[in-house]
Amino acid sequence: MSLADQVLAVNNDLPIRTDAPVHSGKVRSVYWLTAADSKRLIQEKGYDVPVDTPLAIMVISDRISAFDCIWHGEGGMKGVPGKGAALNAISNHWFKLFKENGLADSHILDIPHPFVWIVQKANPVMIEAICRQYITGSMWRAYAKGERNFCGIELPEGLAKDSKLPELLITPSTKGVLKGIPGVPEADDVNITRQNIDDNYHAFNFKSREDINLYEKLLREGFAVISDALAPLDQIFVDTKFEFGYVKDKNGNDKLIYMDEVGTPDSSRIWDGEQYRQGKVVENSKEGFRQLLLNHFPDPDILLNKERMAEREALARDNALPVSVLMDVSKTYTSIAEKITGEKIQLSENPKAEIISILKEAYQLID
């Protein structure tokens, strides 16, 4: 079997019983189950949710996105072997640790296969919550140009590239285009301040003003749990993105949970501690792939300039990357996942066939 066959690139064509369109993101596809199947599974599997909760099957892929484009390799390689399984394994590990530490639940109810989650419907908070412990990436680029105010937080003079910040910073941005919020541009992924959220908490989908404090507490404590767990592995947790949403508990009360993914190489920067102490940044995250793309193409401005999106999409579409590049990314993802979880990431021979078989036999979700 070729490497290309072991990659799950297309994940929106599984014959899962659903009466709604399949929703496909850059990496995951979501299949909303019928009301009858949701109810049956909640009762059969004993999920701790109200019996009328809508459930979905979330299938990860091995696709790799960077700079808002999906990239591919030579020889029909439409993704990165092991990437999907590595991302899910890492998220599962951190979600479990959060729960053990009494922080909050996640949207995941069940894990039928390394590529698959069964999730409950959550009402998302419309914020991408970024936590930063070091100054690097886009924040460093802005700081180097003279910017000192980030999301309403004033940074001191004299910070050096890739250095540790005086304290953990929360620099939120909008998730999607939000309309009618004073002082917040109507565009996806624009920086916002704590004051913006406080003044318009309903517009960001918070149920109460007190929940802003809870969200910040879950951010800080979640960051600390991951950072503390990575330290003995000599890995530095640099920055990460969290997402939150509301679900109902069994009694019908709203509760704020973690959703999407957490602490993964896709949503975080993780640096090798030994290399950092020697003055070098070695990325155990997608940032390494982003840097490689910036160096690979003669005009990196295409990748950094949102106004050149058409050219960027053409670059991603028309350039097959060397297989060696995708295998390096595979090694980054699987190695950090194995370090974090202490378990080997197994490459599936045929992930799609395995998923279909499990969802048919054990869950009766495929006719």
Buried (B, 14 or more C-beta within 10 A) or exposed (E): EEBBBBBBBBBBEBEBBBEEEBEBBEBBBBBBBBEEBBBBBBEEEEBEBBEEBBBBBBBBBBBBBBBBBBBBBBEBBBBBBBBBBBBBBBBBBBBEBBEEEEBBBBBBBBEBBBBBBBBBBBEBBBBBBBBBBBBBBEBBEBBEEEEEEBBBBEBEEEBEEBEBBEEBBBBBBBBEEBEEBEEBEEEEEEBBBBEBBEBBBEBBBBBEEEBBEBBBEBBEBBBBBBBEBBEEBBBBBBBBBBBBBBBBEEEEEEBBBBBBBBBBBBBBBBBBBEBBEEEEBBBBBBBBBBBBBBEBBEEBEBBBEEEBEEEBBEBBEEBBBEBEBBBBBBEBBBBBBBBBBEEEBEBBEEBBEBBBEBBBEEBEBBE
